[in-house]
Amino acid sequence: MAMGLFFLIFFVLIAIGAPMALVFGGMSFLPGMLSASVPYTIDAAVRSMFSSLNSFTMLAVPLFMLSGVIMARGGISKKLFDFFAYFIGNKTAGLTCAVVLTCMFYGAISGSSPATVSAVGAMCIPFLTSLNYDLVFATSIVTVAGGLGVIIPPSISYIVYSGASDTSPSDLFIAGILPGILIGLCLCVCCYLHCLKSGEDKEKLKENYEALHKLGFGAVFKESFAALLTPVIILGSIYGGICSPTEAAAVSVVYALVVSLFVYRTIQMKDVLTMFVEGAKSYIAILFIIASATAFGRCLTIMQYPQLVSKAILGTFSNKFAIILVMNVILLVFGMILDNIPNIMILTPILLPIAKTIGMDPVHFGIMMTCNLAIGMVTPPMGINLYVASGMTGVPVLKLAKACVPFLIAFFIALMVISFVPAVSLALIG
């Protein structure tokens, strides 16, 4: 089957709004249905779907999603925000930077971008507007900073990429730390420049800062200690060689329940079943997408489409930096029209061979891919973060997307550094 016709049908199905799992599954079956000479039969595609789910590493995905649901219900984001606000709440852009820092820490708990936007935004946006920050500006901070949820480890996207590329999830988790910090710093600089230009209500900021300090550092730290300890336990157990990422995901669920039930007492035992059902519902959609996208990726490989794309790009561009730029453009465009998990499953078998050909480490490529797709989560028409934030605040999606542009520029600058300076991703791996 001609590659052009194959991808034409693929994009037409996406354009008419067909469910992604159905698109991937149907396209996996199509070549074998049209020609008996194609070695990738329907039976082989179905086996690929089942084998993709029979993975110990992939088991971490529903566990981290469940942990994120429990933490969101448990009000963990408020504890984190108060801790950062205690130190920088009286500085220019201090509270807006505290929002970014909260997103970074919450991302190290949930591993999900929409979950970070929802949990942090539900608390931070009303609080910022009560201090006379513009609603659209406050919403745009959370919308973009929420993208750190898939970059700061542990990340569901890293786990999916690990399965698609046969790369160590632990290495990806370690590699994601410095890029996540770099992006967070760039977003904080953007917040500072905006607040310096637009001004802040210093009187209200002072009142809030003094109210926190009246409680005292001991009280604030005691309240936030369990929340701050969460990423330490999750990531420390992985980096210390105590747990695999999947085992750490199970630990995070247990810890989230203990903290929310017995430390903060923000949920009750009767809520536990509801949260488990919510986590299961969230994963079911991803489950079918991962299974069918794995079969789709296998189909591409057998049809030798990645080799054709690789040959075309490498034949057109000889400069390594030009090839990295082309890959970034492809990732950004796909990020605008598809969610990150389908994108990882589609683009990894196509672009990873190109990255390896130019000497790019698979871990570095995975970080670059994830950062690109995080930008896609804040750009129309897909932009899931935009829709989550818009649904919470009532700010129109296009108006919010426009307000996000300065933050996306800061994000993009960090992306270029991450793309062309491998040490940012690989320094901690050794």
C-alpha positions as CSV (number, residue, x, y, z in Angstrom):
1,M,0.0,0.0,0.0
2,A,1.4,3.4,-1.0
3,M,2.6,5.4,2.0
4,G,0.9,8.6,0.7
5,L,-2.5,6.9,0.5
6,F,-2.1,5.3,3.9
7,F,-1.4,8.6,5.6
8,L,-4.1,10.4,3.6
9,I,-6.7,8.0,4.9
10,F,-5.2,8.3,8.4
11,F,-5.5,12.1,8.5
12,V,-9.0,12.1,6.9
13,L,-10.2,9.8,9.8
14,I,-8.7,12.2,12.3
15,A,-10.2,15.2,10.6
16,I,-13.7,13.8,10.7
17,G,-13.4,13.1,14.4
18,A,-13.2,9.3,14.5
19,P,-12.1,7.9,17.9
20,M,-8.4,7.6,18.1
21,A,-8.4,3.9,19.2
22,L,-10.6,3.1,16.2
23,V,-8.3,5.0,13.8
24,F,-5.2,3.3,15.0
25,G,-6.8,-0.2,15.1
26,G,-8.5,0.3,11.7
27,M,-5.3,1.5,10.0
28,S,-3.4,-1.4,11.5
29,F,-5.8,-3.8,9.9
30,L,-6.1,-2.0,6.5
31,P,-2.9,-3.1,4.7
32,G,-3.5,-6.8,5.5
33,M,-7.2,-6.5,4.4
34,L,-6.2,-4.9,1.1
35,S,-3.4,-7.3,0.2
36,A,-2.8,-10.9,1.2
37,S,0.9,-10.4,0.5
38,V,1.3,-8.0,3.4
39,P,2.9,-10.0,6.3
40,Y,1.1,-8.0,9.0
41,T,-2.2,-9.8,9.1
42,I,-5.2,-8.9,11.3
43,D,-4.3,-11.7,13.6
44,A,-0.8,-10.3,14.0
45,A,-2.2,-6.8,14.7
46,V,-4.5,-8.2,17.4
47,R,-1.5,-10.1,19.0
48,S,0.4,-6.8,19.0
49,M,-2.4,-5.1,20.9
50,F,-2.5,-7.7,23.6
51,S,1.3,-8.0,23.9
52,S,1.5,-4.2,24.4
53,L,-0.6,-4.4,27.5
54,N,1.2,-7.4,28.9
55,S,3.9,-5.2,30.2
56,F,5.1,-4.7,33.8
57,T,6.4,-1.2,32.9
58,M,3.1,-0.1,31.4
59,L,1.3,-1.1,34.7
60,A,2.7,2.1,36.2
61,V,0.4,4.2,34.0
62,P,-2.9,3.4,35.7
63,L,-1.2,3.5,39.1
64,F,0.2,6.9,38.7
65,M,-3.1,8.1,37.3
66,L,-4.9,6.8,40.4
67,S,-2.3,8.4,42.6
68,G,-3.0,11.7,40.9
69,V,-6.7,11.4,41.4
70,I,-6.3,10.8,45.1
71,M,-3.8,13.6,45.5
72,A,-6.2,16.0,43.7
73,R,-9.1,15.1,45.9
74,G,-6.8,15.3,49.0
75,G,-6.0,19.0,48.4
76,I,-2.2,18.4,48.2
77,S,-1.7,21.4,45.8
78,K,-2.8,23.9,48.5
79,K,-0.2,22.6,50.9
80,L,2.5,22.9,48.3
81,F,1.5,26.4,47.3
82,D,1.4,27.8,50.9
83,F,4.9,26.5,51.5
84,F,6.4,28.3,48.4
85,A,4.3,31.4,49.1
86,Y,5.7,31.6,52.6
87,F,9.2,32.4,51.2
88,I,8.5,34.4,48.0
89,G,4.9,35.7,48.5
90,N,6.2,39.3,49.1
91,K,8.5,39.4,46.0
92,T,7.6,40.8,42.6
93,A,5.8,38.0,40.8
94,G,6.4,35.8,43.9
95,L,2.9,34.3,44.0
96,T,2.8,33.7,40.3
97,C,6.2,31.9,40.5
98,A,4.8,29.9,43.5
99,V,2.1,28.7,41.1
100,V,4.8,27.5,38.6
101,L,6.7,25.8,41.5
102,T,3.5,24.1,42.7
103,C,2.9,22.8,39.2
104,M,6.4,21.4,39.2
105,F,6.0,19.6,42.5
106,Y,2.5,18.4,41.7
107,G,3.8,17.1,38.3
108,A,6.2,15.0,40.4
109,I,3.1,13.5,42.1
110,S,0.6,13.0,39.3
111,G,2.7,12.5,36.1
112,S,-0.1,14.1,34.1
113,S,-0.5,17.5,32.6
114,P,-4.3,17.9,32.6
115,A,-4.4,16.6,36.2
116,T,-1.8,19.2,37.2
117,V,-3.8,22.0,35.5
118,S,-7.0,20.8,37.2
119,A,-5.7,20.3,40.7
120,V,-3.4,23.4,40.9
121,G,-5.8,25.6,38.9
122,A,-8.8,24.9,41.0
123,M,-7.0,26.3,44.0
124,C,-4.6,28.9,42.6
125,I,-6.7,30.7,40.0
126,P,-9.4,31.9,42.4
127,F,-6.7,32.8,44.9
128,L,-4.7,34.9,42.4
129,T,-7.8,36.7,41.2
130,S,-8.8,37.5,44.8
131,L,-5.4,39.4,44.9
132,N,-6.4,41.4,41.8
133,Y,-4.4,39.5,39.3
134,D,-6.1,39.4,35.9
135,L,-8.2,36.2,35.4
136,V,-6.9,35.5,31.9
137,F,-3.3,36.0,33.1
138,A,-3.8,33.7,36.1
139,T,-5.4,31.1,34.0
140,S,-2.6,31.2,31.4
141,I,0.1,30.6,34.0
142,V,-1.6,27.4,35.2
143,T,-2.4,26.3,31.6
144,V,1.2,26.4,30.5
145,A,2.9,25.5,33.7
146,G,0.6,22.4,33.9
147,G,2.6,21.1,30.9
148,L,5.4,20.4,33.4
149,G,3.3,17.5,34.6
150,V,4.5,15.4,31.7
151,I,8.2,16.6,32.0
152,I,8.9,16.5,35.7
153,P,9.3,12.9,36.6
154,P,7.5,10.6,37.2
155,S,5.7,11.1,33.9
156,I,3.2,8.9,32.2
157,S,4.6,10.1,28.9
158,Y,8.0,8.8,29.8
159,I,6.6,5.4,30.7
160,V,4.7,5.2,27.3
161,Y,7.9,6.3,25.4
162,S,9.9,3.7,27.4
163,G,7.6,1.0,26.1
164,A,7.7,2.2,22.6
165,S,11.4,2.7,22.4
166,D,12.7,0.0,24.7
167,T,14.4,2.7,26.8
168,S,14.9,2.6,30.6
169,P,12.1,4.4,32.4
170,S,14.4,5.1,35.3
171,D,16.9,6.9,32.9
172,L,14.1,8.9,31.4
173,F,12.9,9.9,34.9
174,I,16.4,11.1,35.9
175,A,16.9,12.8,32.5
176,G,13.7,14.8,32.9
177,I,14.7,16.6,36.1
178,L,17.0,19.3,34.7
179,P,14.8,20.1,31.6
180,G,11.8,20.4,33.9
181,I,13.7,22.8,36.2
182,L,14.9,24.8,33.2
183,I,11.4,25.2,31.7
184,G,10.1,26.2,35.2
185,L,12.8,28.9,35.5
186,C,11.9,30.3,32.1
187,L,8.3,30.5,33.0
188,C,9.1,32.2,36.3
189,V,11.2,34.8,34.3
190,C,8.1,35.4,32.1
191,C,5.9,35.9,35.2
192,Y,8.4,38.3,36.6
193,L,8.5,40.4,33.4
194,H,4.7,40.5,33.1
195,C,4.3,41.6,36.7
196,L,7.1,44.1,36.4
197,K,5.3,45.7,33.4
198,S,1.6,45.4,34.6
199,G,2.1,45.9,38.3
200,E,0.6,44.1,41.3
201,D,-1.6,44.9,44.2
202,K,1.2,45.2,46.8
203,E,-1.2,45.9,49.7
204,K,-3.1,42.6,49.2
205,L,0.1,40.7,48.6
206,K,1.5,42.1,51.9
207,E,-1.6,41.1,53.8
208,N,-1.5,37.5,52.5
209,Y,2.3,37.3,53.2
210,E,1.8,38.5,56.7
211,A,-1.1,36.2,57.3
212,L,1.1,33.2,56.4
213,H,4.0,34.5,58.5
214,K,1.7,34.9,61.5
215,L,1.2,31.1,61.4
216,G,4.9,30.7,61.6
217,F,7.3,28.6,59.5
218,G,6.8,25.6,61.8
219,A,3.1,25.5,61.2
220,V,3.4,26.0,57.5
221,F,6.1,23.4,57.2
222,K,4.2,20.9,59.3
223,E,1.1,21.3,57.1
224,S,3.1,20.9,53.9
225,F,5.6,18.3,55.0
226,A,3.7,15.3,53.8
227,A,3.0,16.9,50.5
228,L,6.6,17.9,50.0
229,L,7.7,14.4,50.9
230,T,5.6,12.8,48.2
231,P,8.0,13.3,45.2
232,V,10.9,12.4,47.5
233,I,9.4,9.0,48.3
234,I,8.4,8.3,44.7
235,L,11.6,9.4,43.0
236,G,13.9,8.5,45.8
237,S,12.7,4.9,45.8
238,I,13.4,4.7,42.1
239,Y,16.8,6.5,42.0
240,G,17.9,4.6,45.2
241,G,17.3,1.3,43.5
242,I,14.7,0.3,46.1
243,C,11.7,0.2,43.6
244,S,11.2,-0.1,39.9
245,P,9.0,2.7,38.4
246,T,6.0,0.4,38.5
247,E,6.6,-0.5,42.1
248,A,7.1,3.2,43.0
249,A,3.7,3.9,41.3
250,A,2.1,1.4,43.7
251,V,3.8,3.0,46.6
252,S,2.5,6.4,45.5
253,V,-1.1,5.1,45.6
254,V,-0.7,3.8,49.1
255,Y,1.1,7.0,50.3
256,A,-1.5,9.2,48.7
257,L,-4.3,7.3,50.5
258,V,-2.5,7.4,53.9
259,V,-1.7,11.2,53.6
260,S,-5.2,12.1,52.4
261,L,-7.1,9.9,54.8
262,F,-5.1,10.1,58.0
263,V,-2.7,13.1,57.8
264,Y,-4.8,15.8,56.1
265,R,-8.1,14.0,56.5
266,T,-9.4,15.7,53.4
267,I,-11.1,12.5,52.1
268,Q,-13.1,9.8,53.9
269,M,-13.1,6.0,53.4
270,K,-16.5,6.2,51.6
271,D,-14.7,8.3,48.9
272,V,-12.0,5.7,48.1
273,L,-14.2,3.5,45.9
274,T,-15.3,6.6,43.9
275,M,-11.7,7.6,43.3
276,F,-10.8,4.1,42.2
277,V,-13.6,4.2,39.7
278,E,-12.6,7.6,38.5
279,G,-9.0,6.5,38.0
280,A,-10.2,3.4,36.1
281,K,-12.4,5.5,33.8
282,S,-9.5,7.8,33.0
283,Y,-7.3,4.8,32.2
284,I,-9.7,2.9,30.0
285,A,-9.6,5.4,27.2
286,I,-5.8,5.4,27.3
287,L,-5.7,1.6,27.5
288,F,-7.4,1.2,24.2
289,I,-5.3,3.9,22.6
290,I,-2.0,2.4,23.8
291,A,-3.1,-1.1,22.5
292,S,-4.2,0.1,19.1
293,A,-1.3,2.6,18.7
294,T,1.2,-0.2,19.4
295,A,-0.3,-2.3,16.6
296,F,-0.3,0.8,14.4
297,G,3.4,1.4,15.1
298,R,4.2,-2.2,14.3
299,C,2.3,-1.9,11.1
300,L,4.3,1.2,10.1
301,T,7.5,-0.7,10.7
302,I,6.6,-3.8,8.7
303,M,5.4,-1.6,5.8
304,Q,8.8,0.2,6.1
305,Y,7.3,3.6,6.2
306,P,9.7,4.9,8.9
307,Q,12.6,3.9,6.7
308,L,11.1,5.8,3.8
309,V,10.6,8.9,6.0
310,S,14.1,8.6,7.5
311,K,15.6,8.3,4.0
312,A,13.7,11.3,2.8
313,I,14.7,13.5,5.7
314,L,18.4,12.4,5.8
315,G,18.6,12.7,2.0
316,T,17.3,16.3,2.1
317,F,19.2,17.5,5.2
318,S,22.8,16.7,5.9
319,N,23.4,19.0,8.9
320,K,22.6,17.5,12.3
321,F,21.2,20.7,13.6
322,A,18.9,21.1,10.6
323,I,17.6,17.5,11.1
324,I,16.9,18.2,14.8
325,L,15.0,21.4,13.8
326,V,12.9,19.4,11.3
327,M,12.1,16.8,14.0
328,N,11.1,19.6,16.4
329,V,8.8,21.0,13.7
330,I,7.2,17.6,13.1
331,L,6.7,17.1,16.8
332,L,5.2,20.5,17.3
333,V,2.7,20.2,14.4
334,F,1.6,16.7,15.5
335,G,1.3,18.0,19.1
336,M,-1.2,20.5,17.9
337,I,-3.5,17.9,16.4
338,L,-3.1,14.8,18.6
339,D,-2.8,14.0,22.3
340,N,0.7,13.2,23.6
341,I,0.3,9.4,24.1
342,P,-0.9,8.7,20.5
343,N,1.8,11.0,19.3
344,I,4.5,9.0,21.2
345,M,3.2,5.7,19.8
346,I,3.1,7.1,16.2
347,L,6.2,9.2,16.0
348,T,8.7,7.1,18.0
349,P,9.1,4.4,15.4
350,I,9.4,7.0,12.7
351,L,11.7,9.6,14.3
352,L,13.8,7.6,16.7
353,P,15.7,5.8,13.9
354,I,16.6,9.2,12.5
355,A,17.7,10.5,15.9
356,K,19.9,7.4,16.3
357,T,21.4,7.9,12.8
358,I,22.6,11.4,13.7
359,G,24.0,10.1,17.0
360,M,21.3,11.4,19.3
361,D,20.8,9.4,22.5
362,P,17.3,7.7,22.7
363,V,16.9,9.2,26.2
364,H,17.7,12.7,25.0
365,F,15.3,12.2,22.1
366,G,12.6,11.1,24.5
367,I,13.0,14.2,26.6
368,M,12.9,16.4,23.5
369,M,9.8,14.7,22.2
370,T,8.0,15.0,25.5
371,C,8.8,18.7,25.8
372,N,7.5,19.3,22.3
373,L,4.3,17.5,23.0
374,A,3.9,19.4,26.2
375,I,3.7,22.6,24.1
376,G,1.2,20.9,21.9
377,M,-1.1,20.4,25.0
378,V,-1.3,24.2,25.2
379,T,-1.9,25.0,21.5
380,P,-5.1,24.7,19.4
381,P,-6.9,22.8,18.1
382,M,-6.1,19.8,20.4
383,G,-4.6,21.7,23.4
384,I,-6.2,19.7,26.2
385,N,-4.8,22.0,28.9
386,L,-6.6,24.9,27.2
387,Y,-9.9,23.1,27.4
388,V,-9.4,22.0,31.0
389,A,-8.5,25.5,32.1
390,S,-11.2,27.1,30.0
391,G,-13.8,24.8,31.5
392,M,-12.7,25.8,35.1
393,T,-12.7,29.5,34.5
394,G,-15.0,30.3,31.6
395,V,-12.2,32.1,29.7
396,P,-12.8,31.4,25.9
397,V,-10.2,28.9,24.5
398,L,-8.9,31.2,21.8
399,K,-8.6,34.2,24.2
400,L,-6.7,31.9,26.6
401,A,-4.5,30.6,23.9
402,K,-3.5,34.1,22.9
403,A,-2.6,34.9,26.6
404,C,-0.4,31.8,26.7
405,V,1.8,33.0,23.9
406,P,4.5,34.8,26.0
407,F,4.7,31.7,28.2
408,L,5.0,29.4,25.2
409,I,7.8,31.6,23.8
410,A,9.7,31.0,27.2
411,F,8.8,27.3,26.9
412,F,10.1,27.2,23.3
413,I,13.4,28.9,24.3
414,A,14.0,26.2,26.9
415,L,13.0,23.5,24.3
416,M,15.8,24.8,21.9
417,V,18.3,24.6,24.7
418,I,17.2,21.1,25.6
419,S,17.2,20.0,21.9
420,F,20.7,21.3,21.1
421,V,22.5,20.8,24.5
422,P,22.3,17.1,25.3
423,A,24.0,17.6,28.6
424,V,20.8,19.2,30.0
425,S,19.1,15.9,29.6
426,L,22.0,13.5,30.1
427,A,24.1,15.1,32.8
428,L,22.5,13.3,35.7
429,I,22.6,9.9,34.0
430,G,26.3,9.8,33.9
